[in-house]
């Protein structure tokens, strides 16, 4: 299953946020779908979008929930070094 998350270029994110989101989202998806080999990609694009390739509609719905939970809990897992 391939998961692609696109974040609008106009979204202001701190340095390292895309990589951190990619790592955290990959970890959470792997926990929920241990039987699937998943490749997660997070990148900037024109618009926000989620694509799940090779999964069922139920998989996409659950991955969308995981993405929402991950985004909303960023204060818990993202450490931004301001130095």
N, C-alpha and C positions, 0 to 999 in steps of 0.2 A: 504494500500500500504506500502510495506517495502522497505526502501532505505538503501543500504549498500555501504559505501565509504571506499575503502582500499587504504592506502597510503604506498608506498614502505618504508621499514625499513631504507633504505639508505638515505632517505630524512631527512635532518637536520631541525628540528623544535624546537622552544623554548618551555620551560616548559609551560604546560597549553594550548598549541595550538590545540591539538586534541579535548579537551573539548570545547574550544571556537568555533572551526569550527563546531562541532556538534550542539552547541546551535544556532549559527548564521544561519547555513544551515536549521535547523529545523524551525526557525522563518520565513525564506524566503519561504520555501516550503509550510508552513501552510498558508501564505498570498496568494500564487498562487493557492493552492488546498484546499480551506476551507471546501469543501464538503467531502474530503477524510480524513480518520484517517490515519496519516502517522507515521511510526516509523523510525527514522533516526539513523544509527549507523556509526560512523567513527572510524577506527582502523588501526593499522599498520599491514602490510602483506608483502608478498614477492614482489608483484607488485602493481602498481596503477590500480584501477578498480572501476567501478560503476555498481551496480546491482540494478535494480528496479523490485521488485516482486509484482505482482498484479496490474500492471498498463498497459496502452496501450503504443504502440511504441511512439506515440506523447507525452505521459507523460514522458517517459524516455528521449526523445530529449529535452523537456523543462527543466527537472531536470538537465540534463547535462549542459545546458546553465546557469541555476541558480548556479550550482556548480562552473562553470568557473568564473562567475561574482563575486561570494562570495570569491573565491580564489584570484582573481585579486584585490579585494577591501579590502584585509586583513588589510592594513595600516589604513583604516577608522574605523574598528570595533575591531581589536585585540590590546589590551593594554598589553604589556609585561613589567612586573616589573623586573628590572635588579638588585634589591637590594638583 
